[in-house]
């Protein structure tokens, strides 16, 4: 995959305020205690943005805080209006006893290569079981709204929030920073590729 001129990354921290309806906070996958999927995804998004900015990679955060109103059906359109060329949605999975990192993409120009790049960075940083890169049509979750983005798009399931070992990794600051650094470095290399 070669980064196009004018590359700009949309970073979507899944769930959050008004994601599932007006005036409602959507925590996503939830566990007892102060953490939920929306909070974890936001931490990863903010860290990735910082790494991209430091590397000179243009990016746009779909959700910058707990109270940003970002209905799921409007996120891809917002990224397009902001001139983004690539889209990455950050999420956590939830199935008791399951473990690992999965990246979901839909069939479109550049989608598989983009998903593979993101997935390699996540698996390398997290060290969790590699559950693979999966076509959206091969999953139980068909027609993911964020994958309607016009351009390479993928949804990264970092790990399983309700599996203790996965939770340790997806809440580990060093793993989060490592992932962000890996993505930023990969994008810098792509941009430099003739």
Buried (B, 14 or more C-beta within 10 A) or exposed (E): BEBBEEBBBBBBBBBBBBBBEEEEBBBBBBBEEEBBBBBBBBBBBBBBBBBBEEBEBBBBBBBBEEEBEBBBEBBBEBBBEBEBBBBBBBBBBBEEEBBBBBBBBBEBEBBBBBBBBBBBBBBBBBBBBBBEBBEBEEEEEEEBBBBBBBBBBBBBBBBBBBBEEBBEBBBBEEBBBBBBBBBBBBBBEBBEEE
